[in-house]
Amino acid sequence: MKEQEAFPLEEGTASEACRTMKLTDGVLRSFRVAKVFRENSDKINSFDFSVSGETAVSSNSDDTITLYDCQEGKPKRTLYSKKYGVDIIKYTRAESTVIYSCNKIDDAIRYLSLPENKYIRYFHGHKKTVVTLSMSPSDETFISGSIDKTIRLWDLRSPNCQGLMHLQGKPVCSFDPEGLIFAAGVNSEMIKLYDLRSFDKGPFATFRMEQDKTYEWTGLKFSKDGKHILLYTNGSCFHVVDAFKGIVTHIFSGYNNHQALSLEAAFTPDSQFVMIGSEDGKIHIWNGENGEKVAVLDAKHTGPITCLQFNPNFMTFASACSNMSFWLPTIDD
């Protein structure tokens, strides 16, 4: 794959331009791979941008954690989790710490200081694999869901579980943009909305979806404006749901996923567009308002694009298979 010689975010003026540029159909169609990182030897399990968007972190199947500088477009450091493995990884509100689920030995969640490469705390409670993890955007709270059919509420300052919800099936879950509400997708057939201050009283709203047993939900995200919920699956379609009415506004399909992979979908930061990778190395983008397909970008990844996120503050996004690619627009619109 041919890479650009420079990564424009490293210069202040370009950096500022990437903060202020408006996303349009034309800008999205102009995105090209600016940098490719081949730091790990196996599949990237997940990655996350920091709140500022200046750094990113990935968890890899070779039991490594890779830190990236998004402004200079280069890897910063590799950490190792050989004993416990590393699966889902999320930044806390601080760029210096992350939480991550493990895929070896136990099902605990670990709270790690990146500069010191030292564990701050362990969160024990789940009896089976953790499959969903979401950090509150407003405080030290996070939620986790497991195939043990539970969702647990935690506080970074305490090792003790702050709340426990028993469900009827495998969950996916996420906080809303304000951190006041969280949504739980249960058994690939219903969404339950909880008020964080009174979650023990049960959901204040439940939306039932028409169940399709040919796939299951693998992730749930709110748009940044809080108006929509994205449900992505291990099938060949994903859903956009009205967060207030529980109505499916769009079902997007037309991308390749014959292997029943968990392909991550994402909103753009302006909440106007949605995007997903595919097993053939392409990225599909739709207008979330009118449902029209905007672009199909050829990432030329060596394997399926299972991880995809837009940077929260810069006009760049990242896609991953076993390699990590950073993308930049090539036109101003």
Secondary structure, 3 states (H helix, E strand, C coil): CCCCCCCHHHCHHHHHHHHHCCCCHHHHHCCEEEEEECCCCCCEEEEEECCCCCEEEEEECCCEEEEEECCCCEEEEEEECCCCCCCCEEECCCCCEEEEECCCCCCCEEEEECCCCEEEEEECCCCCCEEEEEECCCCCEEEEEECCCEEEEEECCEEEEEEEEECCCCEEEEECCCCCEEEEEECCCEEEEEEHHHHHHCCCEEEECCCCCCCCEEEEEECCCCCEEEEEECCCEEEEEECCCCCEEEEEECCCCCCCCCCCEEECCCCCEEEEECCCCEEEEEECCCCCEEEEEECCCCCCCCEEEECCCCCCEEEECCCEEEEECCCCC
